Amino acid sequence: MKWFKNRFTKPPQYEDQIRHILVTFDFERVADEMGRMGWKWTSGRKAYVPNVNQLEKTAISLLRLVTQTEDPMMEAATGGFRAYYAVPPTWHRRGTLALTFEVASYVYGEEEG
C-alpha cells in the first residue's frame, strides 16, 4: 500500500478503497464462522446463513453509505459488519475506510448509560 508510506499523500478515492477491501477481506471465513455459530440473518420471516456473495453485497452497501457524508464520526453496521473511517476525513483529505465483522465488543462504561 504505497499511499500509507507518506502521511501527506491522500488515500485513494473511495471506490478504489472499497474494491481493495473487497479483494482483501476474508468473506469466506466470515461465512464459515457464521455457519459454525449458527448465526443467521433474517429477511421477512426467513432466517438464513448468508453466502459470500450476500456478505460482499452487504459490505459494499455499508461502505458506500459511510462515504455519502464525510462526517468523521460516520459509521454503519448490520449483521455483524461495521464500516467506518479508520482514519477520519478532514477538510484537506479523504478518510481511510475500514470494514470489520464483529462477534463481540465492549466499551468501558457503556453500561452506565
Chimera marker file (.cmm) of the C-alpha trace (Angstrom):
<marker_set name="trace">
<marker id="1" x="0.000" y="0.000" z="0.000" r="1" g="1" b="0" radius="0.5"/>
<marker id="2" x="2.075" y="2.809" z="-1.343" r="1" g="1" b="0" radius="0.5"/>
<marker id="3" x="-0.197" y="5.572" z="-0.124" r="1" g="1" b="0" radius="0.5"/>
<marker id="4" x="0.397" y="4.665" z="3.532" r="1" g="1" b="0" radius="0.5"/>
<marker id="5" x="4.134" y="5.389" z="3.238" r="1" g="1" b="0" radius="0.5"/>
<marker id="6" x="3.785" y="9.149" z="3.030" r="1" g="1" b="0" radius="0.5"/>
<marker id="7" x="1.440" y="10.664" z="5.596" r="1" g="1" b="0" radius="0.5"/>
<marker id="8" x="0.908" y="13.682" z="3.342" r="1" g="1" b="0" radius="0.5"/>
<marker id="9" x="-0.451" y="11.564" z="0.486" r="1" g="1" b="0" radius="0.5"/>
<marker id="10" x="-4.204" y="11.341" z="0.076" r="1" g="1" b="0" radius="0.5"/>
<marker id="11" x="-5.789" y="7.902" z="0.352" r="1" g="1" b="0" radius="0.5"/>
<marker id="12" x="-7.238" y="6.545" z="-2.909" r="1" g="1" b="0" radius="0.5"/>
<marker id="13" x="-10.727" y="7.544" z="-3.956" r="1" g="1" b="0" radius="0.5"/>
<marker id="14" x="-13.430" y="5.743" z="-2.013" r="1" g="1" b="0" radius="0.5"/>
<marker id="15" x="-14.415" y="3.336" z="-4.808" r="1" g="1" b="0" radius="0.5"/>
<marker id="16" x="-10.759" y="2.248" z="-5.065" r="1" g="1" b="0" radius="0.5"/>
<marker id="17" x="-10.678" y="1.692" z="-1.305" r="1" g="1" b="0" radius="0.5"/>
<marker id="18" x="-13.919" y="-0.324" z="-1.476" r="1" g="1" b="0" radius="0.5"/>
<marker id="19" x="-12.537" y="-2.505" z="-4.300" r="1" g="1" b="0" radius="0.5"/>
<marker id="20" x="-9.364" y="-3.134" z="-2.312" r="1" g="1" b="0" radius="0.5"/>
<marker id="21" x="-11.338" y="-4.063" z="0.809" r="1" g="1" b="0" radius="0.5"/>
<marker id="22" x="-13.475" y="-6.489" z="-1.221" r="1" g="1" b="0" radius="0.5"/>
<marker id="23" x="-10.487" y="-8.404" z="-2.598" r="1" g="1" b="0" radius="0.5"/>
<marker id="24" x="-8.624" y="-8.395" z="0.725" r="1" g="1" b="0" radius="0.5"/>
<marker id="25" x="-11.362" y="-9.051" z="3.310" r="1" g="1" b="0" radius="0.5"/>
<marker id="26" x="-11.895" y="-12.760" z="4.127" r="1" g="1" b="0" radius="0.5"/>
<marker id="27" x="-15.621" y="-13.142" z="3.387" r="1" g="1" b="0" radius="0.5"/>
<marker id="28" x="-15.288" y="-16.932" z="3.202" r="1" g="1" b="0" radius="0.5"/>
<marker id="29" x="-14.028" y="-17.031" z="6.781" r="1" g="1" b="0" radius="0.5"/>
<marker id="30" x="-16.961" y="-14.887" z="7.911" r="1" g="1" b="0" radius="0.5"/>
<marker id="31" x="-19.445" y="-17.199" z="6.125" r="1" g="1" b="0" radius="0.5"/>
<marker id="32" x="-17.781" y="-20.287" z="7.650" r="1" g="1" b="0" radius="0.5"/>
<marker id="33" x="-17.807" y="-18.826" z="11.159" r="1" g="1" b="0" radius="0.5"/>
<marker id="34" x="-21.424" y="-17.679" z="10.856" r="1" g="1" b="0" radius="0.5"/>
<marker id="35" x="-22.393" y="-21.207" z="9.810" r="1" g="1" b="0" radius="0.5"/>
<marker id="36" x="-20.384" y="-22.742" z="12.645" r="1" g="1" b="0" radius="0.5"/>
<marker id="37" x="-22.014" y="-20.439" z="15.211" r="1" g="1" b="0" radius="0.5"/>
<marker id="38" x="-25.498" y="-20.792" z="13.718" r="1" g="1" b="0" radius="0.5"/>
<marker id="39" x="-25.589" y="-17.012" z="13.218" r="1" g="1" b="0" radius="0.5"/>
<marker id="40" x="-28.400" y="-16.216" z="10.808" r="1" g="1" b="0" radius="0.5"/>
<marker id="41" x="-29.728" y="-13.147" z="9.095" r="1" g="1" b="0" radius="0.5"/>
<marker id="42" x="-33.438" y="-12.648" z="8.565" r="1" g="1" b="0" radius="0.5"/>
<marker id="43" x="-35.391" y="-11.381" z="5.616" r="1" g="1" b="0" radius="0.5"/>
<marker id="44" x="-39.066" y="-11.129" z="6.389" r="1" g="1" b="0" radius="0.5"/>
<marker id="45" x="-39.827" y="-14.394" z="8.151" r="1" g="1" b="0" radius="0.5"/>
<marker id="46" x="-36.974" y="-16.311" z="6.511" r="1" g="1" b="0" radius="0.5"/>
<marker id="47" x="-33.763" y="-16.926" z="8.522" r="1" g="1" b="0" radius="0.5"/>
<marker id="48" x="-30.600" y="-17.963" z="6.663" r="1" g="1" b="0" radius="0.5"/>
<marker id="49" x="-26.824" y="-18.043" z="6.894" r="1" g="1" b="0" radius="0.5"/>
<marker id="50" x="-25.664" y="-15.647" z="4.171" r="1" g="1" b="0" radius="0.5"/>
<marker id="51" x="-23.322" y="-16.811" z="1.439" r="1" g="1" b="0" radius="0.5"/>
<marker id="52" x="-20.161" y="-14.983" z="0.365" r="1" g="1" b="0" radius="0.5"/>
<marker id="53" x="-21.976" y="-13.052" z="-2.375" r="1" g="1" b="0" radius="0.5"/>
<marker id="54" x="-24.595" y="-11.778" z="0.091" r="1" g="1" b="0" radius="0.5"/>
<marker id="55" x="-21.872" y="-10.807" z="2.562" r="1" g="1" b="0" radius="0.5"/>
<marker id="56" x="-19.990" y="-8.872" z="-0.133" r="1" g="1" b="0" radius="0.5"/>
<marker id="57" x="-23.140" y="-7.012" z="-1.239" r="1" g="1" b="0" radius="0.5"/>
<marker id="58" x="-23.888" y="-6.018" z="2.351" r="1" g="1" b="0" radius="0.5"/>
<marker id="59" x="-20.310" y="-4.823" z="2.868" r="1" g="1" b="0" radius="0.5"/>
<marker id="60" x="-20.455" y="-2.721" z="-0.321" r="1" g="1" b="0" radius="0.5"/>
<marker id="61" x="-23.721" y="-1.122" z="0.785" r="1" g="1" b="0" radius="0.5"/>
<marker id="62" x="-22.333" y="-0.225" z="4.204" r="1" g="1" b="0" radius="0.5"/>
<marker id="63" x="-19.056" y="1.162" z="2.841" r="1" g="1" b="0" radius="0.5"/>
<marker id="64" x="-20.879" y="3.300" z="0.273" r="1" g="1" b="0" radius="0.5"/>
<marker id="65" x="-23.309" y="4.518" z="2.927" r="1" g="1" b="0" radius="0.5"/>
<marker id="66" x="-20.398" y="5.699" z="5.076" r="1" g="1" b="0" radius="0.5"/>
<marker id="67" x="-18.898" y="7.642" z="2.161" r="1" g="1" b="0" radius="0.5"/>
<marker id="68" x="-22.097" y="9.533" z="1.370" r="1" g="1" b="0" radius="0.5"/>
<marker id="69" x="-21.022" y="12.001" z="4.022" r="1" g="1" b="0" radius="0.5"/>
<marker id="70" x="-17.535" y="12.842" z="5.156" r="1" g="1" b="0" radius="0.5"/>
<marker id="71" x="-18.602" y="13.181" z="8.772" r="1" g="1" b="0" radius="0.5"/>
<marker id="72" x="-15.611" y="11.786" z="10.699" r="1" g="1" b="0" radius="0.5"/>
<marker id="73" x="-17.967" y="10.095" z="13.154" r="1" g="1" b="0" radius="0.5"/>
<marker id="74" x="-19.966" y="8.300" z="10.444" r="1" g="1" b="0" radius="0.5"/>
<marker id="75" x="-20.256" y="4.546" z="10.680" r="1" g="1" b="0" radius="0.5"/>
<marker id="76" x="-22.778" y="1.977" z="9.504" r="1" g="1" b="0" radius="0.5"/>
<marker id="77" x="-23.390" y="-1.506" z="10.871" r="1" g="1" b="0" radius="0.5"/>
<marker id="78" x="-25.633" y="-4.502" z="10.316" r="1" g="1" b="0" radius="0.5"/>
<marker id="79" x="-25.497" y="-8.283" z="10.663" r="1" g="1" b="0" radius="0.5"/>
<marker id="80" x="-22.070" y="-8.258" z="12.323" r="1" g="1" b="0" radius="0.5"/>
<marker id="81" x="-20.435" y="-5.881" z="9.833" r="1" g="1" b="0" radius="0.5"/>
<marker id="82" x="-19.229" y="-2.411" z="10.753" r="1" g="1" b="0" radius="0.5"/>
<marker id="83" x="-17.992" y="0.064" z="8.146" r="1" g="1" b="0" radius="0.5"/>
<marker id="84" x="-16.294" y="3.227" z="9.341" r="1" g="1" b="0" radius="0.5"/>
<marker id="85" x="-13.397" y="5.595" z="8.810" r="1" g="1" b="0" radius="0.5"/>
<marker id="86" x="-10.169" y="4.093" z="10.204" r="1" g="1" b="0" radius="0.5"/>
<marker id="87" x="-8.608" y="7.493" z="9.550" r="1" g="1" b="0" radius="0.5"/>
<marker id="88" x="-11.344" y="10.162" z="9.605" r="1" g="1" b="0" radius="0.5"/>
<marker id="89" x="-11.641" y="12.668" z="6.772" r="1" g="1" b="0" radius="0.5"/>
<marker id="90" x="-10.570" y="16.239" z="7.342" r="1" g="1" b="0" radius="0.5"/>
<marker id="91" x="-11.056" y="19.415" z="5.344" r="1" g="1" b="0" radius="0.5"/>
<marker id="92" x="-7.890" y="18.671" z="3.325" r="1" g="1" b="0" radius="0.5"/>
<marker id="93" x="-8.027" y="14.906" z="2.724" r="1" g="1" b="0" radius="0.5"/>
<marker id="94" x="-10.350" y="11.962" z="2.272" r="1" g="1" b="0" radius="0.5"/>
<marker id="95" x="-10.791" y="9.409" z="5.007" r="1" g="1" b="0" radius="0.5"/>
<marker id="96" x="-9.496" y="5.856" z="5.001" r="1" g="1" b="0" radius="0.5"/>
<marker id="97" x="-12.251" y="3.236" z="5.082" r="1" g="1" b="0" radius="0.5"/>
<marker id="98" x="-12.375" y="0.176" z="7.319" r="1" g="1" b="0" radius="0.5"/>
<marker id="99" x="-14.607" y="-2.899" z="7.442" r="1" g="1" b="0" radius="0.5"/>
<marker id="100" x="-14.864" y="-5.284" z="10.381" r="1" g="1" b="0" radius="0.5"/>
<marker id="101" x="-17.011" y="-8.249" z="11.268" r="1" g="1" b="0" radius="0.5"/>
<marker id="102" x="-17.634" y="-8.218" z="14.999" r="1" g="1" b="0" radius="0.5"/>
<marker id="103" x="-18.733" y="-11.136" z="17.108" r="1" g="1" b="0" radius="0.5"/>
<marker id="104" x="-18.448" y="-9.340" z="20.443" r="1" g="1" b="0" radius="0.5"/>
<marker id="105" x="-17.296" y="-5.969" z="21.703" r="1" g="1" b="0" radius="0.5"/>
<marker id="106" x="-17.259" y="-3.945" z="24.882" r="1" g="1" b="0" radius="0.5"/>
<marker id="107" x="-16.526" y="-0.317" z="25.675" r="1" g="1" b="0" radius="0.5"/>
<marker id="108" x="-15.709" y="0.529" z="29.269" r="1" g="1" b="0" radius="0.5"/>
<marker id="109" x="-18.523" y="2.457" z="30.859" r="1" g="1" b="0" radius="0.5"/>
<marker id="110" x="-21.169" y="1.766" z="28.213" r="1" g="1" b="0" radius="0.5"/>
<marker id="111" x="-23.422" y="0.143" z="30.839" r="1" g="1" b="0" radius="0.5"/>
<marker id="112" x="-23.547" y="3.477" z="32.649" r="1" g="1" b="0" radius="0.5"/>
<marker id="113" x="-25.932" y="4.789" z="30.024" r="1" g="1" b="0" radius="0.5"/>
<link id1="1" id2="2" r="1" g="1" b="0" radius="0.2"/>
<link id1="2" id2="3" r="1" g="1" b="0" radius="0.2"/>
<link id1="3" id2="4" r="1" g="1" b="0" radius="0.2"/>
<link id1="4" id2="5" r="1" g="1" b="0" radius="0.2"/>
<link id1="5" id2="6" r="1" g="1" b="0" radius="0.2"/>
<link id1="6" id2="7" r="1" g="1" b="0" radius="0.2"/>
<link id1="7" id2="8" r="1" g="1" b="0" radius="0.2"/>
<link id1="8" id2="9" r="1" g="1" b="0" radius="0.2"/>
<link id1="9" id2="10" r="1" g="1" b="0" radius="0.2"/>
<link id1="10" id2="11" r="1" g="1" b="0" radius="0.2"/>
<link id1="11" id2="12" r="1" g="1" b="0" radius="0.2"/>
<link id1="12" id2="13" r="1" g="1" b="0" radius="0.2"/>
<link id1="13" id2="14" r="1" g="1" b="0" radius="0.2"/>
<link id1="14" id2="15" r="1" g="1" b="0" radius="0.2"/>
<link id1="15" id2="16" r="1" g="1" b="0" radius="0.2"/>
<link id1="16" id2="17" r="1" g="1" b="0" radius="0.2"/>
<link id1="17" id2="18" r="1" g="1" b="0" radius="0.2"/>
<link id1="18" id2="19" r="1" g="1" b="0" radius="0.2"/>
<link id1="19" id2="20" r="1" g="1" b="0" radius="0.2"/>
<link id1="20" id2="21" r="1" g="1" b="0" radius="0.2"/>
<link id1="21" id2="22" r="1" g="1" b="0" radius="0.2"/>
<link id1="22" id2="23" r="1" g="1" b="0" radius="0.2"/>
<link id1="23" id2="24" r="1" g="1" b="0" radius="0.2"/>
<link id1="24" id2="25" r="1" g="1" b="0" radius="0.2"/>
<link id1="25" id2="26" r="1" g="1" b="0" radius="0.2"/>
<link id1="26" id2="27" r="1" g="1" b="0" radius="0.2"/>
<link id1="27" id2="28" r="1" g="1" b="0" radius="0.2"/>
<link id1="28" id2="29" r="1" g="1" b="0" radius="0.2"/>
<link id1="29" id2="30" r="1" g="1" b="0" radius="0.2"/>
<link id1="30" id2="31" r="1" g="1" b="0" radius="0.2"/>
<link id1="31" id2="32" r="1" g="1" b="0" radius="0.2"/>
<link id1="32" id2="33" r="1" g="1" b="0" radius="0.2"/>
<link id1="33" id2="34" r="1" g="1" b="0" radius="0.2"/>
<link id1="34" id2="35" r="1" g="1" b="0" radius="0.2"/>
<link id1="35" id2="36" r="1" g="1" b="0" radius="0.2"/>
<link id1="36" id2="37" r="1" g="1" b="0" radius="0.2"/>
<link id1="37" id2="38" r="1" g="1" b="0" radius="0.2"/>
<link id1="38" id2="39" r="1" g="1" b="0" radius="0.2"/>
<link id1="39" id2="40" r="1" g="1" b="0" radius="0.2"/>
<link id1="40" id2="41" r="1" g="1" b="0" radius="0.2"/>
<link id1="41" id2="42" r="1" g="1" b="0" radius="0.2"/>
<link id1="42" id2="43" r="1" g="1" b="0" radius="0.2"/>
<link id1="43" id2="44" r="1" g="1" b="0" radius="0.2"/>
<link id1="44" id2="45" r="1" g="1" b="0" radius="0.2"/>
<link id1="45" id2="46" r="1" g="1" b="0" radius="0.2"/>
<link id1="46" id2="47" r="1" g="1" b="0" radius="0.2"/>
<link id1="47" id2="48" r="1" g="1" b="0" radius="0.2"/>
<link id1="48" id2="49" r="1" g="1" b="0" radius="0.2"/>
<link id1="49" id2="50" r="1" g="1" b="0" radius="0.2"/>
<link id1="50" id2="51" r="1" g="1" b="0" radius="0.2"/>
<link id1="51" id2="52" r="1" g="1" b="0" radius="0.2"/>
<link id1="52" id2="53" r="1" g="1" b="0" radius="0.2"/>
<link id1="53" id2="54" r="1" g="1" b="0" radius="0.2"/>
<link id1="54" id2="55" r="1" g="1" b="0" radius="0.2"/>
<link id1="55" id2="56" r="1" g="1" b="0" radius="0.2"/>
<link id1="56" id2="57" r="1" g="1" b="0" radius="0.2"/>
<link id1="57" id2="58" r="1" g="1" b="0" radius="0.2"/>
<link id1="58" id2="59" r="1" g="1" b="0" radius="0.2"/>
<link id1="59" id2="60" r="1" g="1" b="0" radius="0.2"/>
<link id1="60" id2="61" r="1" g="1" b="0" radius="0.2"/>
<link id1="61" id2="62" r="1" g="1" b="0" radius="0.2"/>
<link id1="62" id2="63" r="1" g="1" b="0" radius="0.2"/>
<link id1="63" id2="64" r="1" g="1" b="0" radius="0.2"/>
<link id1="64" id2="65" r="1" g="1" b="0" radius="0.2"/>
<link id1="65" id2="66" r="1" g="1" b="0" radius="0.2"/>
<link id1="66" id2="67" r="1" g="1" b="0" radius="0.2"/>
<link id1="67" id2="68" r="1" g="1" b="0" radius="0.2"/>
<link id1="68" id2="69" r="1" g="1" b="0" radius="0.2"/>
<link id1="69" id2="70" r="1" g="1" b="0" radius="0.2"/>
<link id1="70" id2="71" r="1" g="1" b="0" radius="0.2"/>
<link id1="71" id2="72" r="1" g="1" b="0" radius="0.2"/>
<link id1="72" id2="73" r="1" g="1" b="0" radius="0.2"/>
<link id1="73" id2="74" r="1" g="1" b="0" radius="0.2"/>
<link id1="74" id2="75" r="1" g="1" b="0" radius="0.2"/>
<link id1="75" id2="76" r="1" g="1" b="0" radius="0.2"/>
<link id1="76" id2="77" r="1" g="1" b="0" radius="0.2"/>
<link id1="77" id2="78" r="1" g="1" b="0" radius="0.2"/>
<link id1="78" id2="79" r="1" g="1" b="0" radius="0.2"/>
<link id1="79" id2="80" r="1" g="1" b="0" radius="0.2"/>
<link id1="80" id2="81" r="1" g="1" b="0" radius="0.2"/>
<link id1="81" id2="82" r="1" g="1" b="0" radius="0.2"/>
<link id1="82" id2="83" r="1" g="1" b="0" radius="0.2"/>
<link id1="83" id2="84" r="1" g="1" b="0" radius="0.2"/>
<link id1="84" id2="85" r="1" g="1" b="0" radius="0.2"/>
<link id1="85" id2="86" r="1" g="1" b="0" radius="0.2"/>
<link id1="86" id2="87" r="1" g="1" b="0" radius="0.2"/>
<link id1="87" id2="88" r="1" g="1" b="0" radius="0.2"/>
<link id1="88" id2="89" r="1" g="1" b="0" radius="0.2"/>
<link id1="89" id2="90" r="1" g="1" b="0" radius="0.2"/>
<link id1="90" id2="91" r="1" g="1" b="0" radius="0.2"/>
<link id1="91" id2="92" r="1" g="1" b="0" radius="0.2"/>
<link id1="92" id2="93" r="1" g="1" b="0" radius="0.2"/>
<link id1="93" id2="94" r="1" g="1" b="0" radius="0.2"/>
<link id1="94" id2="95" r="1" g="1" b="0" radius="0.2"/>
<link id1="95" id2="96" r="1" g="1" b="0" radius="0.2"/>
<link id1="96" id2="97" r="1" g="1" b="0" radius="0.2"/>
<link id1="97" id2="98" r="1" g="1" b="0" radius="0.2"/>
<link id1="98" id2="99" r="1" g="1" b="0" radius="0.2"/>
<link id1="99" id2="100" r="1" g="1" b="0" radius="0.2"/>
<link id1="100" id2="101" r="1" g="1" b="0" radius="0.2"/>
<link id1="101" id2="102" r="1" g="1" b="0" radius="0.2"/>
<link id1="102" id2="103" r="1" g="1" b="0" radius="0.2"/>
<link id1="103" id2="104" r="1" g="1" b="0" radius="0.2"/>
<link id1="104" id2="105" r="1" g="1" b="0" radius="0.2"/>
<link id1="105" id2="106" r="1" g="1" b="0" radius="0.2"/>
<link id1="106" id2="107" r="1" g="1" b="0" radius="0.2"/>
<link id1="107" id2="108" r="1" g="1" b="0" radius="0.2"/>
<link id1="108" id2="109" r="1" g="1" b="0" radius="0.2"/>
<link id1="109" id2="110" r="1" g="1" b="0" radius="0.2"/>
<link id1="110" id2="111" r="1" g="1" b="0" radius="0.2"/>
<link id1="111" id2="112" r="1" g="1" b="0" radius="0.2"/>
<link id1="112" id2="113" r="1" g="1" b="0" radius="0.2"/>
</marker_set>
